[in-house]
Amino acid sequence: MPNNNNLVEEKEDLRFSIRPYLTTNIVEKLRRLFKENKTIWDLENEIRNTSEKEEWEEIGKKAVEIRLHNSERVRIKNEINKLFDGNVEIKIGYTGFEEIIV
């Protein structure tokens, strides 16, 4: 089990490290990226939680939605990478994103 003190320290370190780079443009892109990630995660959870009685067609529709959202997610990540000359790896978790960039 992770030590909560370490997590708090990591979060503070990250907040301090990225603050100089958080222009309005980057924050807006990160918010869009988080929104796309959340949508994908929610759709994947819906697929996982479907009953066997549910139509395969519905699962297929959700899979297509995931693919479309993933394309947008990749486009946003590429936009951000261009701002940093490709020298940044972007990983955004499901929770706590707003707390880090604000």
N, C-alpha and C positions, 0 to 999 in steps of 0.2 A: 504494500500500500504506500503511495507517495506521501512524503512529508509535506504537509500544508505550508510550513514555513518556507521550504525550498520553492514551492510553487509561487508563493507571494514574492519571494526574492527574484525569481525568474521573470515574473510579470513586470516588476519594477525595473529590472535591468533592460528588458525589451522596450518598455515605455521610454526610458532614458535614451536608449540607443537609436530609436527610430524618430524621435521628436524632430531633429534637424531636417529630416527629409519629408516631413508631412506637410507638403503644400496642399492647397485646396484641391488641386487637380488630382493628386495622388490619393488623398482621402476619399474623394468622390469615386475614384476607380476601385479602391479597396472596399468601399461600401457596396458597389455594384457586384464585385467579386463575391463578397460575403452573401449577398442576396441570391446569386446564382448557385453558390454552394449549398445554401440552406434549401433552396427549391429542389435541387438534386437529391439531397439527403432525405427530404420529406417524401419525394416520389419513390425513392428506394425503400423507405420504411413502409409505404403503402403497399408496394409489391410484396415485401416480406410478410406483411400482415394479412394478405389476401387469403381467403379460404379456398379450398380446392374446388368448391362449387362455383366460384367466380369464373366468368368467361375468360378464356385465353385472349380474346380480343381486347378486353380491358387492360390486361397485363401488357399486351403488345403496344397499346396506345401510350401507356405510361413509359414504356421503354423508349418509344420514339420521342416523347417529351424530354426524357433524360438526355437523349442524344442531342437534341436541339439546345437544351440549356448548357450541356457540356461544351458545345461549339462556341457559345457565347462566353462561357467561362474561360476557355482557352484564348479567345480573342482579347479579353480584358487582361489576362495574365501577360500576353504578348505586348500589349500597350504599356503596361507597367514595366516590363523588362526593357523595352526600348528607352524608357526614361532613365534607366540605370545602366544603359549599355549592356544589358543582358547579364549583369553581375548580381542578381538577386534571386533567391529562391522564395517563392511565395507559398506559405501554408497557413491557411486560416481555419481555426477550429470552429466548431458549431456554437460554442458559448464563449463569452468573455471578449469578443472582438471589439465591441463598442468601448469597453473599459480601457483597452490598450491604446486606442488612437485618440481618445478624447483628452 
